[in-house]
Amino acid sequence: TLTKPKPLVPFCNIPMILHQILALADCGVTEIIFLMSRESAHLKEECKAWTKTFGVQFSFCYEETPLGTAGPLQQASELGLLDISAEEPFFLLNSDIICEYPFRKLLNKHREVAGEATLLITQVSQWSRYGVVQYDEHTGIIHDFIEKPSTFVGDRINAGIYVLQPKIIRRIPPGKCSIEREVFPAVASAKALFCTELKGMWMDVGNPIDFLDAIPLYADLLARESVCPRISSTLSPMILNETDTDLPCTIIGRNVIDPTSKIHPDAVIGPNVTISSGCEIQKGARLEHCVVLSGTSVHESACVTRSILGWNCSIGRWAHCINGVLGEDVQVGDRCIINGVRALPHVLLSSSIFDPQILM
């Protein structure tokens, strides 16, 4: 993310944020506002292309100082991007969320209950990482909202996707403010906070471990055609299963492979591998549970496991990359073994590293 903003990092060969944009467009959304901590020329250029392709207009709101998760909404209203007096609700999403995006279901629930905010919730096992909701299963009204509890109070959590009435912005004070810790509890006290549950796949892919774990779950969604049609039509030709015929190499399990990449017939790919455009996977290479971004080469008999390889990287002959995250243009030398390395862009790794560390 030092090279490109996180929303543009490909997830299953489509920029992370584009999964959300396409699902919103399919739901009839025509205008999207990005609330961001800093300006991104990369994102602006992509948005110009997406406007032409998908007919969605984009606006940008930048924080001069950190404003939390609610403050940017107040700033957007002050800039005229959001109208507090409007009656039409709007969606608010965390950009790290990958799921089935039941936007119509969420919007219908919001209109049915006529509250100030309606949250998408989902069931998880690691509830202490998220905001837990306590709610009435029949009405969907939320009684309490507990952000990252230290003791068990429930396992239904805030899924990071909301429908809000513009008037909720009046509850946000100037400056830094948390929508989870300050705004939602106040709305719940007013009995105006509701929820509807997502039963299917959901992942927050904001860190490398969750990013990798989400790939097989999302590939299952693609196989069941449970994603929006435009994503399905783009990715379906890239899904390769071990049961398919005319495979380019040995394939294990289900994987997402861009057809422009060159893969040697003696390479072994899978399970749960994503390979982006213009990559080269040479003879005897072994890839499993990993992401290989565009322009990267994995050389003869190299092995990549539980790792994310950035753009234009090179993994040398007989090298092993395990539990690694490599930035753009990282070079791993022949026969090097690297374990748990987080390497910033343009780093040369010419010797083995066995203990996890960050390299600059």
Secondary structure, 3 states (H helix, E strand, C coil): CCCCCHHHCEECCEEHHHHHHHHHHHCCCCEEEEEECCCCHHHHHHHHHHHHHHCCEEEEEECCCCCCCCHHHHHHHHCCCCCCCCCCCEEEECCCEEECCCHHHHHHHHHHHCCCEEEEEEECCCHHHCEEEEECCCCCEEEEEEECCCCCCCCEEEEEEEEECHHHHHHCCCCCCCHHHHHHHHHHHCCCEEEEECCCCEEECCCHHHHHHHHHHHHHHHHCCCCCHHHHHHHHHHEEECCCCCCCCEECCEEEECCCCEECCCCEECCCEEECCCCEECCCCEEEEEEECCCCEECCCCEEEEEEECCCCEECCCCEEECCEECCCCEECCCCEEECEEECCCCEECCCECCCEEEC
